[in-house]
Amino acid sequence: MPLFDSRITSALQQRREQGLLRTLSPVHGGNTAQVKIAKQSFTNFSSNDYLGLANDDALKEAWKAAVDRYGAGSAASPMVTGFSYAHQELQDDLCNWLGFEQAVLFNSGFSANQAALFALLAKNDCLYQDKLNHASLVEAGVLSPATQYRFPHNNTQRLHDLIERNGAGLVVTEGVFSMDGDRAPLANIEAQCQKQSCWLMVDDAHGVGVLGKEGKGSCAESSIKPQLLVVTFGKALGVQGAAILCSSSTAEYLRQYARHFVYSTAMPPAQAAAVTKAIELTRTQQWRRDQLSDLQHTYSSLIGDLPGYIDTQTPIKPYLVGSAGRAMSLANHLRQQGLWATAIRPPTVPKGKARIRVTLSANHKLEEISKLAQSLKQFEFQYAKEDC
């Protein structure tokens, strides 16, 4: 068997034997609170549509109008003819909203994270990353010419010690961690960076739109301003794409040297216009964040005494179960009750920490949270009986 055939067959077989093989299924309404899969309807607890904007009528109308005005695609990279007035307006709105001099647009958060690290880091630089940072950040650190040091999750003392031993560099953390739903101690980290002459980069993909006044995110709520702030448009804003917020000089540098920016076709201008509309809705419709707050309170009050419950102050509610097999069993149990919540297994999370990643949306109803709580309690009762 040729080398690649053998390697592919062996790797897939290993995943199957470990119970870790992922599957891809087409869904209808994955961007809503009700998803249909194989003609069966489920309440959707697996979407990152925290504010319920992804299928919002006002946002859809803005995108439709922008398609009529700008066409379907950008047709070129930003440095050629792909940068339009719609992109400029989006950049300006991002800066006005989040308080930075410049914004550099990317097609995804993955691209933005990798572009920043690849463009900024050189040989002999030090890169300090939280161990639970997103795969895009960790992979970029491994592939960059810098030396990467990973500190235990949210452990600022360990971060301090690493910098003290190895020298100043770039510190990277998430504002809200995507699998655990907890938050970084940003004020402490920024103070540490200032004291030890480091730059700070914050990936706030899961905080922007949800936290702070007008949804300005983790950094604004913590009263800090990192040198680099990465925000994505595919979570709370309900669209797609990302941006790096930074100083004017850093933005100019990225536009010259970030290959993900220079050599990628720009996002469609209609999409940029839709994101601009999403920012307006996010800033002005506080009721969405208020609804999320009510749902989180209900979730905690109904599920807080269950063994897998983890307390978070964000819409990401991991329910820890331990083994990959038990996570799949719980996911199947929930589906039988008409609830869709994805099992997260290694290698996405560490071995022994498989979980159901429950995410809340402003479009959920209180009775749907109650049904989820009842289903989780049923599973725990059945599991306890089997152990006996």
C-alpha angles and dihedrals in degrees: 000000000000117000099256095043090052093046093049094047093048095047094049092047090052091052091050093050091049092050089239102113110130121217132206119219128175113239136191117221097011087151093058137067089255118056127187119211122176090348093304121114124224137178102251115233095159104071126105089215091118097165096038093242101126093087098024114142095225091051093047092050091051091053093047091051091047092052089055090049102041106019130236104298142018093236095206146040117277094255092055114041101309097097111090139177087262089060091047091051091050091051091049092049092049091052092047092048100044101030104243132131097234144011126205115203126222135178094241143005089247090059093044093052094047093043092054095050097041093047098044105038125082136177113295092023119128121230119193117195135177108245091236096054118132119279091248090061097042093047092048089051092052093048097042121093090243126097109252124214119186118204124202113272112290091342103145094175091058089047090052091050093049092051091045090053100040107026139247121323143126119321115202127190139152120246092218117015112234100218100035101033092220126127134241119244089245099170091055093045093050092049089051092049092051092049093048097039096246131144117237126218120188124193102205098175092135099035105050112092092017106058132052135012111327087001092285090154142227098324096051092046089051091046094237135125116205123201088244127029119183117200127178129210099207100075121047093359091057100221129077140267136054145236140211112223114205146124122308093253093049091048091051090049092051092049089054100041110020102101093194087063101038098045102037126088108253119252111268111275089232088059090051089052090051091052089051089055090047090055090053092051092045093052097045105035102073089162089079093061090042090054090050090052091053092048092049091051091051092047092052094046093050101037104026094100096053118105096240096049117123118189115231135165093219136070089261107097113179114197106202119215104160111224126061090233094055091047090055091047091053092047090052091047091053092049090054086058092050095259124126115206120150124236111231113206139171134322088036089053129020120278111274093025102085112149150169107255104215114190125188127216131196085240093065120102126226091242090057090056089050091052091050091051092050092050092050090050091051091052093049091049092050092045091051090051091051091051089054 
